[in-house]
């Protein structure tokens, strides 16, 4: 008995027609849509400040209007976290839409994640719930289930638990579904999107990757695949990349189960089919993660364009001039970054130019508004030769801060609101285990024999994928052969990573070894400051941190090249 679960959204703003593609492209039992991220919750919170009836992903309603009838005809159930801050409101809107379209659809929702009232000063504070509220809704016959902040993988574990009748203590089965859910949650990232080795494929394969689906079995194992004839591709590399995305150590903790990523085994099971097996699970931690978004203050920025000769001297001059002006009413934080995008003897003015970025932050908007804009504009005729800016600074905009807090499971009222209005409380786990590092450090393979090396980019041998978790970033690095693994496991130490990524030199860095995946996963703490909404660095979500690492040069054995 197999449950086919597909994904049609990896974020708020993903491909609009993906639900129809998934409904018409092949067999599927359940479609899941993931709309929520840390930044999305902040955006929805600001929406709801303006309109108390808002707070959910309105795009989902427009998508559903296009294909709700088709899903009903084919008996496909839909599970989504598009409810955001207002799952009850979205459930009501779906019912109204179904009534207007004349489609007899049973709609349920899950609530209890909203803890904002407990955290004064928060725009939004929501606990990450598990999948058993979703399971209750599906078991009661819901066709559409809307949730607020659940874990991304819960969109898959809930349907799997309902379909197979899993108990909350069947940890290995639940962990297998968590792994499948983590692979599906970011949509086309599992089918060739954002893939490190994309250059090895025919570009036509990647113009429009299809969305992934998982064939989940009763024992928790699965096969990751996609509909026949859709773009992209599924292989061990694409699945490995997504498994490493936004994870930490060998223990991947969730509200239902802690999945052991060091037990995951992948093998190619035919074209566009990767079998996931061997996953082991443990009792979940005794606490639930709560994502808290609050207003951090106000920020403003101006980007000065420095063209041609004497780039460093031009940068020094404008820094001194701006510092003098800002000294009269200094913002709490002033940050400069010079990006040397200029080239020698460039053929265009743009490629002859470097960018000097000034960012200021302060709790008060006035401290980053006219003070900055006035100082920058007044330099227009009195600074370095060729002075101009990318855009005039504005009055300053608010920025958010994301932080994790934790509460006991029993402090959250996890409730499934069924399609007939009945409310079913979802019990907290009876068994929990305090999260700790994996008990045994995996043995490293024998190093490669000494031989000639060539100075070359790491990316010629290794793939990488990186992402954000609050103020931290993870960088997962993997290779595709046993010999490459013998080299990588010994070469890419924490010390070497700090050399290759200078931003990490003074930050806590932890390396996790995942030998079954031939992978290393690094957690770099604090590199993103106070989270993506605070925009503390050039790449605030660390999306390209792994690609930067792959571009760095080191001595690579010629046998691997």
C-alpha positions as CSV (number, residue, x, y, z in Angstrom):
1,X,0.0,0.0,0.0
2,X,1.5,3.3,-1.1
3,X,0.6,6.9,-0.4
4,X,1.6,9.3,-3.2
5,X,2.2,12.8,-1.7
6,X,3.1,15.6,-4.0
7,X,4.2,19.2,-3.4
8,X,3.0,22.3,-5.3
9,X,4.6,25.1,-3.3
10,X,7.9,25.6,-1.6
11,X,7.4,29.2,-0.6
12,X,4.9,32.1,-0.7
13,X,5.3,33.2,-4.3
14,X,6.1,29.9,-5.9
15,X,4.9,28.9,-9.4
16,X,1.2,29.8,-9.6
17,X,0.1,27.0,-11.8
18,X,1.9,24.2,-10.0
19,X,-1.3,22.8,-8.4
20,X,-2.9,22.2,-11.8
21,X,0.4,20.7,-13.1
22,X,0.4,18.2,-10.2
23,X,-3.2,17.3,-10.6
24,X,-3.0,16.7,-14.4
25,X,0.5,15.3,-14.6
26,X,0.0,11.9,-13.0
27,X,-1.3,10.0,-10.1
28,X,-1.3,11.6,-6.7
29,X,-3.3,11.1,-3.5
30,X,-2.4,14.2,-1.4
31,X,-1.1,17.6,-2.5
32,X,0.9,19.7,0.0
33,X,1.7,23.4,-0.2
34,X,4.3,25.0,1.9
35,X,4.0,28.8,2.1
36,X,5.6,29.7,5.4
37,X,9.1,30.8,6.3
38,X,10.5,33.0,9.1
39,X,10.3,36.1,6.9
40,X,6.8,35.1,5.6
41,X,5.5,35.1,9.1
42,X,6.7,38.7,9.6
43,X,5.1,39.8,6.3
44,X,1.8,38.2,7.3
45,X,2.0,39.8,10.7
46,X,2.3,43.2,9.1
47,X,-0.6,42.4,6.8
48,X,-2.7,41.6,9.8
49,X,-1.8,44.8,11.5
50,X,-3.5,46.6,8.6
51,X,-6.4,44.2,8.3
52,X,-7.4,41.8,11.2
53,X,-9.1,39.5,8.7
54,X,-5.8,39.0,6.8
55,X,-2.8,37.0,7.9
56,X,-2.9,34.1,5.4
57,X,-1.5,33.5,2.0
58,X,-4.1,34.9,-0.4
59,X,-2.3,33.3,-3.4
60,X,-3.5,29.9,-2.3
61,X,-7.1,31.0,-2.7
62,X,-6.6,32.1,-6.3
63,X,-4.7,28.8,-7.0
64,X,-7.6,26.8,-5.5
65,X,-10.2,28.7,-7.5
66,X,-8.4,27.4,-10.6
67,X,-8.3,23.7,-9.6
68,X,-10.5,22.9,-6.6
69,X,-13.0,21.2,-8.9
70,X,-10.3,19.1,-10.5
71,X,-9.0,18.0,-7.2
72,X,-12.5,17.0,-6.1
73,X,-13.1,15.0,-9.2
74,X,-9.9,13.1,-8.8
75,X,-10.2,12.5,-5.0
76,X,-7.0,14.4,-4.2
77,X,-6.8,15.9,-0.8
78,X,-5.0,19.2,-0.2
79,X,-3.0,20.0,2.9
80,X,-1.3,23.4,3.3
81,X,0.1,25.7,5.9
82,X,-1.1,28.8,3.9
83,X,-3.3,29.6,6.9
84,X,-0.3,31.4,8.3
85,X,-1.4,33.6,11.2
86,X,-5.1,33.0,10.5
87,X,-5.9,29.4,9.6
88,X,-9.5,29.7,10.6
89,X,-10.0,32.7,8.4
90,X,-8.5,30.9,5.4
91,X,-10.6,27.8,6.1
92,X,-13.7,30.0,6.0
93,X,-12.5,31.6,2.8
94,X,-12.1,28.2,1.2
95,X,-15.6,27.2,2.2
96,X,-17.0,30.4,0.7
97,X,-15.0,29.7,-2.5
98,X,-16.3,26.1,-2.7
99,X,-19.8,27.3,-2.1
100,X,-19.5,29.9,-4.9
101,X,-18.1,27.2,-7.2
102,X,-20.7,24.7,-6.2
103,X,-18.2,22.1,-5.1
104,X,-19.0,19.9,-2.0
105,X,-15.7,20.2,-0.2
106,X,-15.1,19.4,3.5
107,X,-12.7,21.9,5.0
108,X,-10.9,21.6,8.3
109,X,-8.1,23.5,10.0
110,X,-5.5,23.2,12.7
111,X,-5.0,25.8,15.4
112,X,-3.2,26.4,18.6
113,X,0.2,27.5,17.3
114,X,-0.4,31.2,18.0
115,X,1.4,32.2,21.2
116,X,1.8,35.9,20.4
117,X,-0.2,37.1,23.4
118,X,2.4,35.4,25.7
119,X,5.3,37.4,24.3
120,X,4.7,41.2,24.7
121,X,6.3,43.2,21.9
122,X,6.0,40.4,19.4
123,X,4.4,40.9,16.0
124,X,4.0,37.1,15.8
125,X,5.1,34.2,18.0
126,X,4.0,30.8,16.8
127,X,4.9,27.3,17.9
128,X,5.9,24.7,15.3
129,X,3.2,22.0,15.6
130,X,3.5,18.4,14.4
131,X,1.4,16.4,12.0
132,X,-1.1,14.7,14.2
133,X,-3.6,17.6,14.1
134,X,-3.6,17.2,10.3
135,X,-4.0,13.5,10.7
136,X,-7.1,14.0,12.8
137,X,-8.7,16.2,10.2
138,X,-8.0,13.7,7.4
139,X,-9.2,10.8,9.4
140,X,-12.5,12.6,9.9
141,X,-12.9,13.0,6.2
142,X,-11.5,16.5,5.3
143,X,-10.8,17.2,1.7
144,X,-8.8,20.4,2.4
145,X,-6.8,20.9,5.6
146,X,-5.5,24.4,6.4
147,X,-2.9,24.9,9.1
148,X,-0.9,27.7,10.6
149,X,2.7,27.3,11.7
150,X,3.4,23.6,11.6
151,X,6.8,22.1,10.7
152,X,7.3,21.9,7.0
153,X,7.6,18.1,7.2
154,X,4.3,17.9,9.1
155,X,2.5,18.5,5.9
156,X,3.7,15.0,4.9
157,X,3.8,13.2,8.3
158,X,0.2,14.1,9.0
159,X,-1.2,12.5,5.8
160,X,1.1,9.5,6.2
161,X,0.0,8.9,9.8
162,X,-3.6,9.2,8.8
163,X,-3.3,6.9,5.8
164,X,-1.3,4.1,7.5
165,X,-2.7,4.5,11.0
166,X,0.6,5.1,12.6
167,X,0.7,5.6,16.4
168,X,2.6,8.6,17.9
169,X,5.3,6.2,19.1
170,X,6.1,4.6,15.8
171,X,9.2,6.7,15.5
172,X,11.0,4.9,12.7
173,X,8.0,5.2,10.4
174,X,7.4,8.8,11.4
175,X,11.1,9.6,10.9
176,X,10.9,8.2,7.4
177,X,8.0,10.5,6.6
178,X,9.8,13.4,8.1
179,X,12.7,12.8,5.7
180,X,10.4,12.5,2.7
181,X,8.6,15.7,3.9
182,X,11.9,17.6,4.2
183,X,12.8,16.6,0.6
184,X,9.5,17.7,-0.7
185,X,9.0,20.9,1.3
186,X,11.1,23.2,-1.0
187,X,9.4,22.1,-4.3
188,X,11.7,22.1,-7.3
189,X,14.9,22.1,-5.2
190,X,14.4,18.3,-5.2
191,X,14.0,18.1,-8.9
192,X,17.1,20.0,-10.1
193,X,16.3,23.5,-9.0
194,X,19.3,25.4,-7.5
195,X,21.4,22.3,-8.0
196,X,25.2,22.6,-7.6
197,X,26.0,20.4,-10.6
198,X,23.4,22.0,-12.9
199,X,26.1,22.6,-15.6
200,X,26.3,18.9,-16.3
201,X,22.7,18.7,-17.5
202,X,21.1,19.7,-20.7
203,X,19.8,23.3,-20.1
204,X,16.4,22.2,-21.5
205,X,16.1,19.9,-18.4
206,X,16.2,22.9,-16.1
207,X,14.1,25.5,-17.8
208,X,11.0,24.5,-15.9
209,X,11.6,21.7,-13.3
210,X,8.6,19.7,-12.3
211,X,7.5,19.5,-8.7
212,X,8.5,16.4,-6.5
213,X,6.3,13.7,-5.0
214,X,7.0,10.9,-2.6
215,X,5.7,7.4,-2.8
216,X,5.5,6.6,0.9
217,X,5.2,3.1,2.2
218,X,3.7,1.7,5.4
219,X,7.2,1.1,6.9
220,X,8.1,4.8,6.5
221,X,10.4,4.2,3.5
222,X,9.8,6.2,0.3
223,X,10.7,6.8,-3.2
224,X,11.3,10.4,-4.3
225,X,10.2,11.0,-7.9
226,X,8.2,13.4,-10.2
227,X,5.4,13.2,-12.8
228,X,6.5,11.7,-16.1
229,X,7.4,14.2,-18.8
230,X,7.9,17.1,-16.4
231,X,11.1,19.1,-16.4
232,X,14.1,18.7,-14.1
233,X,15.4,15.4,-12.8
234,X,15.6,13.4,-9.6
235,X,18.8,11.7,-8.6
236,X,20.8,10.9,-5.5
237,X,22.5,14.3,-5.8
238,X,19.3,16.4,-5.9
239,X,17.9,14.5,-3.0
240,X,21.1,14.7,-1.0
241,X,21.3,18.4,-1.6
242,X,17.7,19.0,-0.3
243,X,18.3,16.7,2.7
244,X,21.2,18.9,3.8
245,X,19.3,22.1,3.3
246,X,18.6,24.1,6.5
247,X,19.5,21.2,8.8
248,X,22.0,20.9,11.7
249,X,23.4,17.8,13.2
250,X,22.6,14.1,12.8
251,X,19.5,14.5,14.9
252,X,16.8,16.4,13.1
253,X,14.3,17.3,15.8
254,X,10.6,17.9,15.3
255,X,7.5,17.9,17.5
256,X,6.5,14.3,16.6
257,X,9.9,12.6,16.2
258,X,13.6,13.2,16.1
259,X,14.8,11.8,12.8
260,X,18.4,10.4,12.6
261,X,19.8,11.9,9.4
262,X,22.9,9.7,9.9
263,X,20.8,6.6,9.2
264,X,19.4,7.8,5.9
265,X,20.4,5.8,2.9
266,X,19.7,6.8,-0.7
267,X,20.0,4.8,-3.9
268,X,18.9,5.3,-7.5
269,X,15.9,3.2,-8.2
270,X,15.5,4.0,-11.9
271,X,15.2,7.2,-13.9
272,X,14.0,10.1,-11.7
273,X,13.5,7.7,-8.8
274,X,15.5,7.7,-5.6
275,X,14.7,5.3,-2.8
276,X,15.0,6.5,0.8
277,X,15.4,3.8,3.3
278,X,16.9,2.9,6.7
279,X,15.7,6.0,8.5
280,X,15.6,5.6,12.3
281,X,13.7,7.8,14.7
282,X,13.7,8.7,18.3
283,X,11.3,10.3,20.8
284,X,10.9,14.1,20.2
285,X,12.3,16.7,22.5
286,X,10.3,17.8,25.5
287,X,9.8,21.3,24.1
288,X,8.4,22.9,21.0
289,X,10.2,25.6,19.1
290,X,8.4,28.9,19.0
291,X,9.4,31.4,16.2
292,X,9.1,34.9,17.6
293,X,9.1,37.9,15.2
294,X,9.4,41.4,16.6
295,X,10.3,44.9,15.4
296,X,14.1,45.4,15.7
297,X,14.2,49.0,14.7
298,X,14.7,51.0,11.5
299,X,17.3,50.7,8.8
300,X,18.4,52.7,5.8
301,X,21.0,52.3,3.2
302,X,22.8,54.0,0.3
303,X,25.0,52.5,-2.3
304,X,27.7,54.7,-3.8
305,X,29.0,53.8,-7.2
306,X,32.8,54.1,-7.5
307,X,34.1,54.0,-11.1
308,X,37.5,53.6,-12.8
309,X,40.7,54.4,-11.0
310,X,41.5,54.9,-7.3
311,X,38.6,52.9,-6.0
312,X,40.1,52.5,-2.5
313,X,40.9,56.2,-2.2
314,X,37.4,57.2,-3.4
315,X,35.9,54.8,-0.8
316,X,38.0,56.3,2.0
317,X,37.0,59.9,1.0
318,X,33.3,59.2,1.0
319,X,33.5,57.3,4.3
320,X,35.2,60.2,6.0
321,X,32.7,62.7,4.6
322,X,29.7,60.6,5.6
323,X,31.2,60.0,9.1
324,X,31.6,63.7,9.7
325,X,28.0,64.3,8.7
326,X,26.6,61.4,10.7
327,X,28.6,62.3,13.8
328,X,26.1,65.1,14.5
329,X,23.4,62.5,15.3
330,X,25.0,59.1,15.0
331,X,22.8,56.0,14.4
332,X,23.2,53.1,16.7
333,X,24.9,51.0,14.0
334,X,26.8,52.1,11.0
335,X,28.2,49.4,8.6
336,X,30.2,49.8,5.4
337,X,30.9,47.2,2.7
338,X,33.0,47.6,-0.4
339,X,32.2,45.2,-3.2
340,X,35.0,45.2,-5.8
341,X,32.9,44.4,-8.8
342,X,35.2,46.5,-11.0
343,X,37.5,45.2,-13.7
344,X,40.7,46.6,-15.1
345,X,40.4,48.2,-18.5
346,X,36.7,47.4,-18.6
347,X,34.7,47.5,-21.7
348,X,31.6,49.0,-20.1
349,X,31.1,51.6,-17.4
350,X,29.2,49.2,-15.3
351,X,32.0,46.6,-15.2
352,X,34.5,49.4,-14.4
353,X,32.5,50.2,-11.2
354,X,32.7,49.0,-7.6
355,X,29.8,49.4,-5.1
356,X,30.3,50.9,-1.6
357,X,27.3,50.1,0.6
358,X,26.4,52.0,3.7
359,X,23.8,50.6,6.1
360,X,22.6,52.3,9.2
361,X,20.3,51.0,12.0
362,X,18.7,52.6,15.0
363,X,15.6,52.1,17.2
364,X,14.3,55.5,16.1
365,X,13.3,56.1,12.5
366,X,14.4,59.7,12.5
367,X,18.0,58.6,13.3
368,X,18.3,56.8,10.0
369,X,16.0,58.9,7.8
370,X,16.8,62.5,6.9
371,X,20.2,62.4,8.7
372,X,21.4,59.8,6.1
373,X,19.6,61.1,3.1
374,X,20.7,64.7,3.7
375,X,24.3,63.8,4.3
376,X,24.4,61.6,1.1
377,X,22.7,64.1,-1.2
378,X,24.8,67.0,0.0
379,X,27.9,65.3,-1.3
380,X,26.6,65.2,-4.9
381,X,29.0,68.0,-6.1
382,X,31.6,67.8,-3.3
383,X,33.0,64.3,-3.2
384,X,35.0,61.8,-5.4
385,X,35.1,62.2,-9.2
386,X,32.1,60.4,-10.8
387,X,30.0,60.6,-7.7
388,X,26.6,59.0,-8.0
389,X,24.4,56.6,-6.0
390,X,22.3,53.6,-7.0
391,X,19.2,55.3,-5.6
392,X,18.6,58.1,-3.1
393,X,18.0,56.9,0.4
394,X,14.5,57.1,1.7
395,X,13.1,57.8,5.2
396,X,14.1,54.5,6.6
397,X,12.1,51.3,6.9
398,X,11.3,48.9,9.8
399,X,13.2,45.7,10.1
400,X,12.3,42.5,11.9
401,X,14.2,40.3,14.3
402,X,13.6,36.5,14.5
403,X,14.5,34.5,17.5
404,X,13.7,31.0,18.8
405,X,12.2,30.3,22.2
406,X,11.0,27.0,23.5
407,X,8.0,25.9,25.5
408,X,6.9,22.5,26.9
409,X,4.5,20.6,24.6
410,X,1.8,20.9,27.3
411,X,1.8,24.7,27.1
412,X,0.3,24.6,23.6
413,X,-3.3,23.8,22.8
414,X,-2.9,21.8,19.6
415,X,-6.5,21.5,18.2
416,X,-7.9,19.9,15.0
417,X,-11.1,21.8,14.0
418,X,-12.9,19.2,11.9
419,X,-15.1,20.0,8.9
420,X,-18.2,19.6,10.9
421,X,-17.1,22.0,13.6
422,X,-16.0,19.5,16.2
423,X,-12.8,20.4,18.0
424,X,-10.4,17.5,18.8
425,X,-7.5,18.2,21.2
426,X,-4.2,16.6,20.0
427,X,-2.3,15.0,22.9
428,X,1.2,16.0,23.6
429,X,3.8,13.2,23.2
430,X,3.9,10.8,26.1
431,X,7.6,10.0,25.6
432,X,10.2,12.7,25.0
433,X,14.0,12.8,25.0
434,X,16.2,15.7,25.6
435,X,18.0,16.5,22.4
436,X,21.7,15.7,22.4
437,X,24.5,15.1,19.9
438,X,24.5,11.7,18.3
439,X,26.1,9.2,20.7
440,X,28.9,8.1,18.5
441,X,30.9,10.1,16.1
442,X,31.0,8.3,12.8
443,X,34.4,6.8,11.9
444,X,36.1,8.7,9.1
445,X,37.2,6.8,6.0
446,X,40.9,6.1,5.3
447,X,42.4,9.2,3.8
448,X,43.5,9.1,0.1
449,X,47.1,8.1,-0.5
450,X,49.4,11.1,-0.9
451,X,49.8,12.2,-4.5
452,X,50.1,15.2,-6.8
453,X,47.6,18.0,-6.2
454,X,46.3,21.0,-8.2
455,X,45.1,24.3,-6.9
456,X,41.4,24.4,-8.0
457,X,37.9,25.3,-6.8
458,X,36.3,23.0,-4.3
459,X,33.2,22.9,-6.5
460,X,35.0,20.8,-9.2
461,X,34.7,17.9,-6.7
462,X,32.0,18.8,-4.2
463,X,28.4,20.1,-4.3
464,X,26.9,22.3,-1.6
465,X,23.6,23.8,-0.5
466,X,23.2,26.4,2.3
467,X,20.4,28.2,4.1
468,X,19.3,30.0,7.2
469,X,17.9,29.2,10.6
470,X,17.4,32.4,12.4
471,X,20.8,34.1,12.8
472,X,22.6,30.9,11.9
473,X,23.5,29.4,8.6
474,X,24.2,25.8,7.6
475,X,26.4,24.7,4.7
476,X,26.0,21.1,3.6
477,X,28.8,19.8,1.4
478,X,28.7,16.4,-0.4
479,X,30.6,14.4,-3.0
480,X,29.7,11.7,-5.4
481,X,32.4,9.1,-5.1
482,X,34.0,7.1,-2.3
483,X,37.5,8.4,-3.2
484,X,36.2,12.0,-3.1
485,X,34.7,11.3,0.3
486,X,38.0,9.9,1.6
487,X,39.5,13.3,0.7
488,X,36.7,15.6,1.7
489,X,36.2,14.0,5.2
490,X,39.8,14.8,6.1
491,X,40.3,18.0,4.2
492,X,37.3,20.1,4.9
493,X,37.7,20.6,8.7
494,X,36.2,23.4,10.7
495,X,39.6,25.2,10.5
496,X,39.7,24.9,6.7
497,X,36.1,26.2,6.5
498,X,37.1,29.2,8.5
499,X,40.0,29.8,6.1
500,X,37.7,29.6,3.1
501,X,34.9,31.7,4.6
502,X,36.6,34.5,6.5
503,X,33.3,35.7,8.0
504,X,33.2,32.5,10.1
505,X,36.7,32.9,11.6
506,X,35.5,34.3,14.9
507,X,32.1,32.5,15.0
508,X,31.2,29.1,16.5
509,X,31.3,26.5,13.8
510,X,30.2,22.9,14.2
511,X,30.9,20.1,11.8
512,X,28.6,17.1,11.5
513,X,29.6,14.0,9.5
514,X,27.0,12.0,7.5
515,X,29.0,9.2,5.9
516,X,26.0,7.4,4.3
517,X,25.4,10.6,2.3
518,X,29.1,11.2,1.8
519,X,28.4,14.6,3.3
520,X,29.5,17.2,5.9
521,X,27.1,19.6,7.4
522,X,28.5,22.8,9.0
523,X,26.5,25.1,11.3
524,X,27.8,28.6,11.4
525,X,26.3,30.4,14.4
526,X,25.5,34.1,14.2
527,X,26.7,34.8,10.7
528,X,23.2,36.2,9.8
529,X,22.9,38.5,12.8
530,X,19.3,38.6,14.0
531,X,17.9,36.7,11.1
532,X,16.8,37.3,7.5
533,X,14.5,40.3,8.2
534,X,17.3,42.2,9.8
535,X,19.4,42.0,6.6
536,X,22.7,41.8,8.4
537,X,24.7,40.8,5.4
538,X,24.8,40.9,1.6
539,X,23.1,37.4,1.3
540,X,20.8,37.6,4.4
541,X,19.4,34.0,4.0
542,X,22.8,32.5,3.2
543,X,21.3,31.0,0.0
544,X,24.6,31.4,-1.9
545,X,27.0,30.7,1.0
546,X,27.6,27.2,-0.3
547,X,28.3,28.4,-3.8
548,X,30.8,30.9,-2.5
549,X,32.5,28.0,-0.6
550,X,32.6,25.9,-3.8
551,X,34.3,28.7,-5.6
552,X,37.2,28.9,-3.2
553,X,40.5,27.3,-4.2
554,X,42.4,24.6,-2.3
555,X,44.8,21.8,-3.1
556,X,42.8,19.0,-4.7
557,X,44.3,15.6,-5.5
558,X,44.7,15.3,-9.3
559,X,43.2,11.8,-9.1
560,X,39.8,13.4,-8.3
561,X,39.9,16.0,-11.1
